[in-house]
Amino acid sequence: MIFYKPGDHKEAGFKHDPFKAFISPRPIGWIGSMDGQGRTNLAPYSFFNAMSSNPPVVVFGSGSHPDGAKKDSQRNVEDTGEFTVNIVAHALKDEMNETSAALAYGEDEMQHAGLEGAPSNLIKPLRVAKAPISMECEYLQTVEIECWAKPQRNFVIFGKVVGIHVSEEVIVDGIAKAEKWQPVSRLGYFDYATVTETFEMFRPKSAPGPT
């Protein structure tokens, strides 16, 4: 069994930091936002997940630019108070990757990737029209966390889901089936995975059922 302290991975024999490979697979939050001038931004975040269901709250983690300036998605979300989370289907993996390009602030990653936006019902930022699931979110708060690479910074952004769009094609007998949209997840390094098979495990009788 190998033991090492974070940051000492090379001394332990690793070529690259394996931390993100260990915490995997990680769902990808495809964050859609809009700046104060109404310009669209779209970027994928693999530090993303759901934190609660009542009410539904999501989070995404963002580093900063090398000089410590906030990245476009965080800047827009904090300025406008709104964002969308679009779930990445396998069929959209290439477009998702294109939106990770480092474009200048105000340039439209959605347009850059050849994606069509669709209007949200309750908020201003667009959702990805072809995404099987899109969530409309209201910004709640930002928590800054420690960063070892000063002057860079690390942040966690929280949002409450206020509306959800779901394609009928991924629903079977009233159940959303992940195999139908095959969500893409991030592994370590440049590796990704797609969910193609699922299995059920029922909880012990003493445990509460799913909510």
C-alpha positions as CSV (number, residue, x, y, z in Angstrom):
1,M,0.0,0.0,0.0
2,I,1.4,3.4,-1.1
3,F,1.1,6.3,1.3
4,Y,1.9,9.9,0.4
5,K,0.9,13.4,1.5
6,P,-0.9,15.6,-1.1
7,G,1.7,17.4,-3.2
8,D,4.3,14.6,-2.7
9,H,2.9,12.3,-5.5
10,K,6.1,12.3,-7.5
11,E,8.2,11.1,-4.6
12,A,5.6,8.3,-4.3
13,G,6.3,7.2,-7.9
14,F,3.4,8.9,-9.7
15,K,4.1,10.8,-13.0
16,H,1.1,13.2,-12.4
17,D,-1.0,14.0,-9.4
18,P,-3.6,11.2,-9.3
19,F,-6.0,12.9,-6.9
20,K,-8.7,13.6,-9.6
21,A,-8.3,10.0,-10.9
22,F,-9.1,8.7,-7.5
23,I,-12.2,10.8,-7.1
24,S,-14.0,9.5,-10.1
25,P,-16.1,9.4,-12.1
26,R,-17.2,12.9,-11.5
27,P,-20.3,14.3,-13.3
28,I,-19.8,17.3,-15.5
29,G,-21.8,20.4,-14.9
30,W,-22.1,22.3,-18.2
31,I,-22.7,25.8,-16.7
32,G,-24.5,28.3,-18.9
33,S,-24.4,32.0,-17.8
34,M,-25.0,35.5,-19.2
35,D,-23.1,38.6,-18.5
36,G,-24.6,42.0,-17.8
37,Q,-24.7,42.8,-21.5
38,G,-26.7,39.7,-22.3
39,R,-23.7,37.7,-23.8
40,T,-23.8,34.0,-23.3
41,N,-21.1,31.9,-21.7
42,L,-20.9,28.1,-21.5
43,A,-18.2,26.1,-19.8
44,P,-17.9,22.5,-18.4
45,Y,-17.0,21.9,-14.7
46,S,-16.1,18.5,-13.4
47,F,-15.9,19.7,-9.8
48,F,-19.7,19.6,-9.8
49,N,-22.4,17.7,-7.9
50,A,-25.8,17.9,-6.1
51,M,-25.7,18.8,-2.5
52,S,-29.3,18.4,-1.4
53,S,-32.7,17.6,-2.8
54,N,-35.1,19.5,-0.6
55,P,-34.6,22.1,-2.0
56,P,-32.4,20.9,-4.8
57,V,-29.0,22.6,-4.6
58,V,-26.0,22.1,-6.9
59,V,-22.4,23.2,-6.6
60,F,-19.5,23.7,-8.9
61,G,-15.9,24.4,-8.1
62,S,-13.9,26.9,-10.0
63,G,-10.3,27.9,-9.9
64,S,-9.2,31.4,-11.0
65,H,-7.1,32.8,-13.8
66,P,-3.4,32.7,-13.0
67,D,-3.5,36.3,-11.7
68,G,-6.3,35.4,-9.3
69,A,-9.1,37.0,-11.4
70,K,-12.4,35.1,-11.4
71,K,-13.3,32.9,-14.4
72,D,-16.1,34.0,-16.7
73,S,-18.8,31.6,-15.4
74,Q,-18.3,32.6,-11.7
75,R,-18.1,36.3,-12.6
76,N,-21.4,36.1,-14.5
77,V,-23.2,34.0,-12.0
78,E,-22.3,36.3,-9.1
79,D,-23.1,39.4,-11.2
80,T,-26.5,38.3,-12.5
81,G,-27.6,35.7,-9.8
82,E,-28.6,33.1,-12.4
83,F,-27.2,30.1,-14.3
84,T,-28.1,26.9,-16.1
85,V,-26.7,23.4,-15.5
86,N,-26.8,21.3,-18.6
87,I,-26.2,17.5,-18.4
88,V,-23.7,16.3,-20.9
89,A,-24.9,13.3,-23.0
90,H,-22.4,11.1,-24.8
91,A,-23.7,12.5,-28.1
92,L,-22.6,16.0,-27.0
93,K,-19.1,15.1,-25.6
94,D,-17.2,16.8,-28.5
95,E,-19.2,20.0,-28.2
96,M,-18.7,20.0,-24.4
97,N,-14.9,19.7,-25.0
98,E,-15.0,22.6,-27.5
99,T,-16.6,24.8,-24.8
100,S,-13.6,24.4,-22.6
101,A,-11.6,26.6,-24.9
102,A,-10.1,29.7,-23.3
103,L,-12.0,32.4,-25.2
104,A,-11.9,36.1,-24.4
105,Y,-14.5,37.3,-21.9
106,G,-17.8,38.0,-23.7
107,E,-17.2,35.6,-26.5
108,D,-19.9,32.9,-26.9
109,E,-18.7,29.4,-26.3
110,M,-22.1,28.0,-27.3
111,Q,-21.8,29.5,-30.7
112,H,-18.1,28.5,-30.9
113,A,-19.0,24.9,-30.4
114,G,-21.9,25.0,-32.9
115,L,-24.5,24.6,-30.3
116,E,-28.0,26.1,-30.3
117,G,-29.3,27.8,-27.2
118,A,-32.9,27.5,-26.0
119,P,-34.7,30.0,-23.7
120,S,-35.1,29.2,-20.0
121,N,-38.6,29.6,-18.4
122,L,-37.7,31.4,-15.2
123,I,-34.2,32.9,-15.7
124,K,-32.3,34.7,-18.5
125,P,-29.3,32.5,-19.3
126,L,-29.8,30.1,-22.1
127,R,-29.8,26.3,-21.8
128,V,-28.3,23.9,-24.3
129,A,-31.1,23.0,-26.6
130,K,-29.9,19.4,-27.3
131,A,-29.0,18.6,-23.6
132,P,-31.3,15.8,-22.3
133,I,-31.6,17.6,-19.0
134,S,-31.2,21.3,-18.2
135,M,-31.7,23.0,-14.8
136,E,-32.4,26.6,-14.2
137,C,-30.6,27.8,-11.1
138,E,-30.6,30.9,-8.8
139,Y,-27.3,31.8,-7.3
140,L,-27.0,31.3,-3.5
141,Q,-23.5,31.9,-2.4
142,T,-19.8,31.5,-3.0
143,V,-17.3,30.0,-0.6
144,E,-13.6,30.7,-1.1
145,I,-11.3,27.8,-0.2
146,E,-7.6,27.4,0.3
147,C,-5.3,27.5,-2.8
148,W,-1.7,26.4,-2.8
149,A,-0.8,28.2,-6.0
150,K,-0.9,31.9,-5.0
151,P,-2.1,34.3,-6.4
152,Q,-4.6,31.8,-7.9
153,R,-7.8,31.2,-5.9
154,N,-10.3,28.4,-5.5
155,F,-14.1,28.9,-5.1
156,V,-17.2,26.8,-4.6
157,I,-20.4,28.3,-6.1
158,F,-23.8,27.2,-4.8
159,G,-27.1,27.4,-6.7
160,K,-30.7,26.4,-6.0
161,V,-32.5,24.6,-8.8
162,V,-35.8,26.4,-9.6
163,G,-36.8,24.7,-12.9
164,I,-35.8,21.5,-14.8
165,H,-36.2,20.7,-18.5
166,V,-36.2,16.9,-19.4
167,S,-36.4,15.3,-22.8
168,E,-39.2,12.8,-23.1
169,E,-36.7,10.5,-24.8
170,V,-34.9,9.7,-21.6
171,I,-38.0,8.7,-19.6
172,V,-39.2,5.1,-19.4
173,D,-42.4,4.4,-17.4
174,G,-42.0,7.5,-15.4
175,I,-38.3,6.9,-14.6
176,A,-35.4,8.8,-15.9
177,K,-33.0,6.2,-17.3
178,A,-29.3,7.2,-17.5
179,E,-28.7,4.6,-20.2
180,K,-30.9,6.7,-22.5
181,W,-28.7,9.8,-22.4
182,Q,-25.4,8.1,-21.4
183,P,-24.0,10.9,-19.2
184,V,-20.3,11.7,-19.6
185,S,-18.1,11.9,-16.6
186,R,-14.6,13.0,-15.9
187,L,-11.9,10.7,-14.7
188,G,-8.3,11.6,-14.1
189,Y,-5.8,13.1,-16.6
190,F,-7.5,13.4,-20.0
191,D,-9.8,10.4,-19.4
192,Y,-13.5,10.4,-19.5
193,A,-16.2,7.7,-19.1
194,T,-19.8,7.2,-20.3
195,V,-22.5,5.4,-18.4
196,T,-23.9,2.7,-20.5
197,E,-25.0,0.1,-17.9
198,T,-26.7,0.5,-14.5
199,F,-27.8,-1.9,-11.8
200,E,-30.2,-1.7,-8.8
201,M,-29.3,-2.3,-5.2
202,F,-32.2,-2.0,-2.7
203,R,-31.6,-0.5,0.7
204,P,-32.0,-2.5,3.9
205,K,-35.5,-2.5,5.2
206,S,-34.6,-0.4,8.2
207,A,-33.2,2.4,5.9
208,P,-35.5,5.1,4.4
209,G,-36.3,4.8,0.7
210,P,-35.2,7.2,-2.1
211,T,-36.7,10.7,-2.0
